[in-house]
Amino acid sequence: MNVLLVGAGGREHALAWKLAQSPLVDTLFVAPGNPGTAQVGRNLPVEALDIPHLVEVAQRERVGLVVVGPEAPLAAGLADACLKASIPVFGPTAAAAQIESSKAFAKRLMIEAGIPTAEARIFDDPDRAADFVRTTGRAWVVKADGLAAGKGVIVPESVGDALDAIQKLSATGSGGRLVLEERLRGPEVSLIALCDGERALPLPPAQDHKRLRDGDAGPNTGGMGAYAPAPHLTPVDITDLTAQIILPALRALKQARKPFCGALYAGLILTEHGPRVLEFNARFGDPETQAILPLLEGDLIAALAACAGNGALSDDMLHRTGDSAACVVLAAEGYPDTPRRGDVISGIESITDPNVLIFQAGTAWKNGQLTTAGGRVLGVTGVGVTLRAALERAYAAVDRISFPGMQYRRDIGAKALQ
């Protein structure tokens, strides 16, 4: 079949790399893609939010499956448009994608479904939110209700910080409504499952590193690196969490006439009182995908097509290897606020280790040279029989890559090695 992958980031390069391995794929189109996806598929100059054009391309190229990477086109109704045109799509409708596009919607769904989550309050008025913080005297976590590209959450250390966070997020386009949430403590784990509306196939758990700098310092980002499998969850834990969190969310969405087909991502925190859901996402994580996909055996296209209604999703469609993988994100100078563009990237061609994968994100060709073109530029993934081996390979490759102002963390996965 012909497949259309929508998106342009490192997650999409990793998905394209994996999808292209399937014998079911005739032609893999990527819209708009990046220089990395062009190595494994055919890029199309169509933006991810240009829904009418994407549907037109899918019809013209006789696409048998559309795979949606980013959250924004899902929230904008790309899956709805594909379904209306009778094009199978892996990705939830806009109504089901509210589990990510509205933190208030997700919080209410969790409470009604009995899914363990943090205590929270929802405010449409920032002044009332500020009054609530002053009255309680607690440093509540402040979240913008809408999509904010991974930058809509502020974890304050004091009441004053919380008040500043309310003011900052309420002034953004995604902060017209705010969710104030109790701060929980413990290791965070990403559990992503492929879902067909009723059934779920969990993938290896991963751990993301959100802060910009070593030691979890600096501002929140879209993610500076990830590794998998996260050692915090055993196979039994994954089965239990799927039953306690993923499946109840699917049932609640189905009962609300918003069936969920796609990758349901549960951002978990493992507290001393048990796991709690910090957030749900309606798609593959970035950069978790770059660490998870190299650990999967089996035909990913077959599994995604089954979720989209072309077959029955089953537990034996994908299997986990015994390896570990670690992805280190290389970011541009000025990221996450004002990333610089146009810097020449060097060193990628010198990396020949078959256990190292370079996933491109914010890159572009300029005057015959690969240059920076976004905040997160590259994801360098190492694979090894142990996490230590995977990290050593990833960082050895990182040391061979350079561009002016390159930022990255040196402590990805470090806590798991202690």
C-alpha positions, 0 to 999 in steps of 0.5 A: 500500500501507499502510506502518507506520514504527516509531520516534519520532526525527529519523531516523523523521521524515526517513524519513516525509518521504521515504516519504510522497513515494512514489506507492505509499503509500496511508496512512503510519502512524508508531508512535509518531511525533512532532509532525513525523511527524504532518505527513506521516503518521498517528501511532499511540499504540503504543510501538516495543517493544510488538511484539504491539500493532504486529503487531496494528495492521499486521494491522488496517490491512492494512499491506503493509510495516513499516519499522523505524527504531530498533535496540531493537525489531529486537534485541527481535524485531519483524521476527521477529514480522512475518515470523511473521504474514506481514507484509513487513518492512524490518529484520533479524531479532533473530539478524541484528541481533546485528551491532549488538546484540552487538559481540562477535558483530560482531567475531567475524563480521568476523574470520571473514569477513576484513573489515578491522577493529581488533585486539580482545579480548573479556571477560566479567569486568571485572577480567580486562579491567582486568588486560589493560589494565595488562599491555599498558600501552595505552589500549584503546578500551572498548566495551559489548557491548550496545545503549547508544543510541550511548553505549556506547563510550569512547575513553580517552587514557591507561591510567588513563582506560581503567581508568575506562572499564571500571569505568563501562561494566561497571556499565551494563546493556549492559556485562556483556561488554566489547570492548577494541579498539585505537585507530585514527586517521583520518577516520570515514565512515558507509556505509549500504546497503539489503540484501535478504540477498544484494544491496546498494545503497549510499547516499551516504556520510556523516560523523557528529559524535559528540562534544557540542562543537566540535573533537570535545570533550566526551562521546560522544552519539548524534550532533550532526550529519552531512553527505553525501556525505562527500568521503573516498570516491569512487564507485569507493571505494564500489563497492570497500568494498561488495565488501570489507565489506558483501557479505562481511558479508551472505554470512557472515550468510546462511551462519550462517542469519541472512540480513540484510534491512534497512539495514546501516550500516558505521562506517568509519575510513580509516587510513593502512593502509586502511579498517577497520570500527569497528562495524556497525549494523543500521538507518539512522543518526541523524543521517546519515539526515537528510543522506542522504535529501534527496540521493536520487532515486527511490522509497524505498518500492520499494527497501525493499519489494524488500529485504523480498521484494516484488521484486528490489533493483537498483542503478537504484532510487535515484540520487544528486543532485549536491547536498550536505546537512548536518544540525545537531542542536539538543540540550536542556540537560543532554544527553547525561546528563540532558536537560531537557524542557518548554522552548518551541521558537520560530522554526521557523515563520519558516523558509521556505527550501525548501532547509531541512528541519526534522526533529523528534526530541525534541519534544512539544505542550504547551498548544498549544506545541511543546516539548522532550521528549528529548535531541536535539530537532531536526535542521536540514538544509540542502541546496545545490549545495556542502557550503558552501552546505548548511551556510550554509543550515542554520546560517542556519536554526539562528540563527532557532530557540531554546529555553532551554539549546539546545546545538549544534555550530558546526563540522559539516562544517568539516574537509571545507571545509579 
